């Protein structure tokens, strides 16, 4: 069973249990314990107890009893698939194979998000100094979509794309979801168009889980579906080599947050760096290039260089009268 299924089973168990508040508090404590051990690398039970004493998740001001700690360890392994072990030579607890945690993007994102929530709860005095981006579609339909994916049940969605004039109800089979630039995107098979389509959850008016089941294709690979692209929008262009020249002032932005997994820095000097990519230049990639303004220049391929050049020229024409002043 994959981590996604394990996590979903645990999360939906917590959300559906009769003792919802108690279960939710337990879940927060699991996240706190994982985050605390991971931050320390290794920690004794005595030190963990001291951290627990000061933590906001210890809202009953109780000591972390050995039996409670053992239960948390067991539940963490069952829900998250993460084992906490003890080094008997030092009596320190640590996460087994911690270096492998980053191999699962879903687990990494969820644990980081939930750990941040716990951190914010412990820093209530700073609430007006910590600003997070809002993701509108998370609040309305994300739970229904994940519920549908977990049980392989069809969705009825009332949807209005940017090119549509009115909402239209359609039945879809949800395959995967992806968060990109404050939007949740749903990749699903459409019974109407008989193909895989991309839906923006913030463009939906309603989402309802149906009783009817669908069969998830065995050969569908969510990571593979996006591997040749930046962002979420697919492109019919051929996969090709792209070279971008980035000014020295902004190259660290590209280094620390790569535009694509194929990114390689192949040249560097005092003035700029050249980054190489192998991908299909889609709308999202082109938009990202333009967002860097004059800090990024397309060197290859020539077709992409011309397209970006025409776009920049059109932008200039809109402002040229003001530029002359």
C-alpha positions in Angstrom: 0.0 0.0 0.0 1.4 3.4 -1.0 1.9 6.2 1.5 -0.9 8.2 -0.2 -3.4 5.4 0.6 -2.0 4.9 4.1 -2.3 8.6 4.8 -5.7 8.9 3.3 -7.0 5.9 5.3 -5.6 7.4 8.5 -6.9 10.9 7.8 -10.3 9.8 6.8 -10.5 7.6 9.8 -9.8 10.6 12.0 -12.3 12.8 10.2 -15.1 10.1 10.3 -14.6 8.9 13.8 -17.4 9.7 16.3 -14.8 11.3 18.7 -13.8 13.8 16.0 -12.2 16.5 18.3 -10.3 13.9 20.3 -9.0 12.2 17.2 -8.0 15.5 15.5 -6.0 16.4 18.7 -4.2 13.1 18.5 -3.4 13.7 14.9 -1.9 17.1 15.8 0.3 15.4 18.4 1.5 12.8 16.0 2.6 15.6 13.7 4.2 17.5 16.6 6.2 14.4 17.6 7.4 13.7 14.1 8.4 17.3 13.5 10.2 17.6 16.9 12.3 14.4 16.4 13.1 15.4 12.8 14.2 18.9 13.8 16.5 17.4 16.5 17.8 14.5 14.4 18.1 12.5 17.6 16.5 13.2 21.0 16.2 11.4 24.3 12.8 10.7 25.9 13.7 13.1 28.7 14.4 16.0 26.2 11.3 15.1 24.3 9.2 15.3 27.5 10.6 18.8 28.1 9.6 19.8 24.6 6.2 18.3 25.2 5.8 20.2 28.5 6.2 23.6 26.6 4.2 22.6 23.5 0.8 24.0 22.7 -0.4 20.5 21.7 -0.1 19.6 25.4 -3.3 21.5 26.2 -4.0 19.4 29.2 -0.6 20.1 30.7 0.1 16.4 31.3 3.4 14.6 31.3 4.3 12.6 28.3 3.9 9.1 29.8 6.0 6.2 28.4 2.8 4.3 27.4 1.4 7.4 25.6 4.8 7.8 23.8 4.7 4.2 22.7 1.2 4.5 21.4 2.1 7.6 19.4 5.1 5.8 17.9 2.9 2.9 16.9 0.2 5.1 15.4 2.7 7.2 13.5 4.1 4.1 11.8 0.6 2.8 11.0 -0.7 6.1 9.6 2.4 7.7 8.0 4.5 4.6 7.4 7.4 6.3 9.3 9.3 4.3 11.9 10.7 5.9 15.1 13.5 3.8 16.6 15.7 4.0 19.7 19.5 3.8 19.7 20.1 1.8 22.9 23.7 3.0 23.2 22.6 6.6 23.7 18.9 6.2 24.5 18.1 8.6 21.7 15.1 8.3 19.4 15.4 9.0 15.7 13.5 8.5 12.4 14.5 5.4 10.5 15.7 6.2 7.0 15.0 9.9 7.3 16.9 10.6 4.1 14.1 8.7 2.2 11.3 11.0 3.5 12.0 13.5 0.6 11.4 10.7 -1.9 7.6 11.1 -1.3 6.4 14.5 -2.4 2.9 14.0 -1.0 4.2 13.0 2.5 6.7 15.8 2.4 4.1 18.4 1.5 1.5 17.2 4.0 4.0 16.9 6.9 5.4 20.3 6.2 2.0 21.9 6.0 0.7 20.3 9.2 4.0 21.0 11.0 3.6 24.6 10.0 0.1 24.7 11.4 1.4 23.4 14.7 4.2 25.9 14.7 1.6 28.7 14.1 -0.5 27.5 16.9 2.5 27.8 19.2 3.2 31.3 18.0 -0.3 32.9 18.4 1.3 36.2 19.4 2.8 36.5 15.9 -0.4 35.9 14.0 -0.4 39.4 12.5 3.2 39.0 11.4 3.0 35.7 9.6 1.3 35.9 6.2 0.5 32.8 4.1 -0.9 32.6 0.6 -4.6 31.6 0.4 -5.6 28.7 -1.8 -9.3 29.3 -2.3 -10.3 25.9 -3.7 -8.8 24.0 -0.7 -11.7 25.1 1.5 -14.5 23.9 -0.7 -13.9 20.8 -2.8 -10.6 19.3 -2.0 -12.0 16.9 0.7 -14.7 15.6 -1.7 -12.1 15.0 -4.5 -9.7 13.1 -2.2 -12.7 11.1 -0.8 -13.6 10.2 -4.4 -10.0 9.2 -5.3 -9.7 7.1 -2.2 -12.8 5.1 -2.9 -12.6 5.2 -6.7 -16.0 6.7 -7.0 -17.1 9.0 -9.8 -17.6 12.7 -9.4 -20.3 15.0 -10.7 -18.9 18.4 -11.2 -20.5 21.6 -12.2 -17.7 23.4 -14.0 -17.1 26.6 -16.0 -13.7 26.9 -17.7 -12.3 30.2 -18.7 -13.5 29.7 -22.3 -17.0 28.6 -21.2 -20.0 30.9 -21.0 -22.0 28.9 -18.4 -21.6 26.1 -15.9 -21.9 22.6 -17.2 -22.5 19.4 -15.2 -20.3 16.5 -16.1 -19.3 13.1 -14.7 -15.6 12.5 -14.3 -13.2 9.9 -13.0 -10.6 11.7 -10.8 -7.0 10.4 -11.4 -4.8 12.9 -9.7 -4.6 16.4 -8.1 -1.8 18.9 -8.2 -1.3 22.3 -6.4 0.3 24.9 -8.6 0.4 28.7 -8.0 -2.4 28.9 -5.5 -4.7 26.6 -7.5 -5.6 23.0 -7.1 -5.9 21.2 -10.4 -7.7 18.0 -11.0 -6.7 15.5 -13.7 -9.6 13.4 -14.5 -11.2 11.3 -17.3 -14.3 13.0 -18.7 -17.2 10.7 -19.7 -18.4 13.5 -22.0 -15.2 14.1 -24.0 -13.9 10.6 -23.6 -10.5 11.7 -22.6 -8.3 13.0 -19.8 -8.9 16.6 -19.0 -7.6 19.3 -16.6 -10.0 21.0 -14.2 -9.3 24.0 -11.9 -11.2 23.4 -8.6 -11.7 27.2 -8.2 -13.7 27.2 -11.4 -16.2 24.6 -10.1 -19.5 25.5 -8.6 -20.3 22.2 -7.0 -18.6 18.8 -6.6 -20.5 15.7 -5.5 -19.3 12.2 -4.9 -21.4 9.6 -6.7 -22.1 6.0 -5.7 -21.0 4.7 -9.0 -17.5 3.4 -9.1 -14.8 3.7 -11.8 -11.7 1.7 -12.5 -8.4 3.4 -12.1 -6.1 2.7 -15.1 -3.2 0.6 -14.0 -0.8 2.4 -16.4 -1.6 5.9 -15.3 1.4 7.6 -13.6 0.7 11.0 -12.1 4.3 12.0 -11.9 4.9 10.7 -15.4 1.9 12.7 -16.7 3.7 15.9 -15.9 7.3 14.9 -16.3 7.9 16.7 -19.6 6.3 20.0 -18.6 6.6 22.9 -16.2 3.4 23.5 -14.3 0.2 21.8 -15.3 -0.8 22.6 -18.8 0.2 20.0 -21.4 1.6 20.9 -24.8 1.6 19.2 -28.2 5.1 20.4 -28.9 8.0 18.0 -29.1 10.3 17.6 -26.2 13.4 19.7 -26.8 16.5 21.2 -25.4 16.0 24.7 -24.0 18.8 27.1 -23.0 18.1 30.0 -20.7 20.6 32.7 -19.9 19.9 34.2 -16.5 21.6 37.3 -15.1 23.9 37.0 -12.1 21.5 39.0 -10.0 18.7 36.5 -10.4 20.4 33.1 -11.1 20.2 32.0 -7.4 16.4 32.3 -7.7 16.6 29.7 -10.5 19.2 27.6 -8.7 17.3 27.2 -5.5 13.9 26.7 -7.0 14.5 24.8 -10.4 11.9 25.4 -13.1 12.0 21.7 -14.1 13.6 18.5 -12.8 15.9 18.4 -15.9 17.5 21.7 -15.1 21.3 21.8 -15.3 23.6 24.8 -15.0 26.0 24.3 -17.8 27.8 27.7 -17.9 28.5 30.4 -15.3 30.5 33.6 -15.2 30.5 36.9 -13.4 27.6 38.2 -15.5 25.3 35.3 -16.0 24.6 31.6 -15.9 23.2 29.3 -18.6 20.6 26.7 -17.6 19.7 23.7 -19.8 16.4 21.9 -19.9 14.8 19.0 -21.7 11.0 19.5 -21.8 8.0 20.5 -23.8 7.7 24.4 -23.7 4.1 24.8 -22.6 2.1 27.9 -21.7 3.2 27.8 -18.0 6.9 27.6 -18.9 6.6 30.5 -21.3 4.7 32.5 -18.7 7.3 31.8 -16.1 10.1 32.9 -18.4 8.4 36.2 -19.1 7.8 36.8 -15.4 11.5 37.2 -15.0 11.3 40.3 -17.3 14.8 41.2 -18.7 16.6 38.8 -16.3 16.1 35.8 -18.5 16.9 35.4 -22.2 16.0 32.4 -24.3 19.0 31.2 -26.3 17.6 28.0 -27.8 15.5 26.8 -29.5 15.1 29.6 -32.1 11.3 29.0 -32.3 10.8 29.6 -28.6 13.2 32.6 -28.7 11.1 34.2 -31.5 7.8 33.5 -29.7 9.0 35.1 -26.5 10.4 38.0 -28.5 7.0 38.6 -30.2 5.3 38.5 -26.9 7.7 41.0 -25.3 7.3 43.2 -28.4 3.5 43.2 -28.1 3.9 44.2 -24.4 6.2 47.0 -25.4 3.7 48.3 -28.0 1.1 48.6 -25.3 3.4 50.9 -23.3 5.5 52.6 -25.9 3.8 56.0 -25.7 4.5 56.2 -22.0 8.1 54.8 -22.4 8.9 57.7 -24.8 8.0 60.3 -22.2 
